[in-house]
């Protein structure tokens, strides 16, 4: 009797959930490779953006692999922290690879999420995380603008986590 991919008699092939998880993992891994192979830049703002992108991809990978909600929180005083939703509340991920990413004091940032906007000059930064990553590989909508004169502004948004759309034209 042949061994089936699903392990259930009478079924053939993979389930949709299995395919989605594999596709999400391939996307995260390929993005990580692309980031790693990107040539180094002398622009510290671009380097900061790439470090944030790497941290974001690691957080997304955690969400998918461990089937839990994970998030990023931006605060000028503490930098960028990775959080996991556990036992009804958000908790900082203690793993060394998710240590807070400090933000230089003169770096200005503006984060826009649906219905809200936060900036580095806000004194009333929320305790709740702003960028969410779900176990099914989705990322909440956001746009982060980084500014650090005299360097060119850098933008990071949720489109960095999805494949570009291909038109039929």
Protein Blocks (a to p, Z undefined) as FASTA:
>chain_A
ZZdfklpghiacjdfklmmmmmmmmmmmmmmmmmmmpccdfblklmmmmmmmmmmmmmmm
mmmmnopaddddddfklopaddddeehiacddfbfklgccdddfklccddddehiacdfk
lmbbcfbdfbdcdfkopacdddddddddfbdcddddfklmpccdddfZZ
